[in-house]
Amino acid sequence: MTPPDQRTAPPPDGPAWTVAPDAGRTAPAHCAHLDAPVPPAGAAAGAVCAQCAARGTAWRRLRRCAACGHVGCCDSSPGAHSHAHHTATGHPVAVSLAPDEDWAWCFVDELFLLRARDDEPGRAAPRPGSAARTGR
């Protein structure tokens, strides 16, 4: 597999996401949701998990639904509201809003997704690592 930092950009009409390499899987990974919208860089400014804020509880990291823009907390947060949003709506992909993360999670296929195009200046290199795995 090609490491994420050595990927080549897909053609302009290609998918928005690629499946991240995963050394823990023996079968080839496939995701049917690679065309999920990619939110613009910097979209996280001022974002909150509304459910946690309403309850007065804290969250660890935030995820934005690629289908509708709903912001919820990650699975490592007590509320896991991003996952609850997926369960309630069926929306498959949530994008990390953490400034040090540049990936998405497909709840349906249980896969990390990386941006297929690095055409946004100033974006950090994709890093689906241990923090990403526990905070999908």
Buried (B, 14 or more C-beta within 10 A) or exposed (E): EEEBEEBEEBEEEEBBBBBBBBEEEEEEBEBEBBBBBBBEBEBBEEEEBEBBEEEEEEBBBBBBBBBEEBBBBBBBBEBBBBBBBBEEEEBBBBBBBBEEBBBBBBBEBEBBBBBBBBEEEEEEEBBBEEBBBEBB
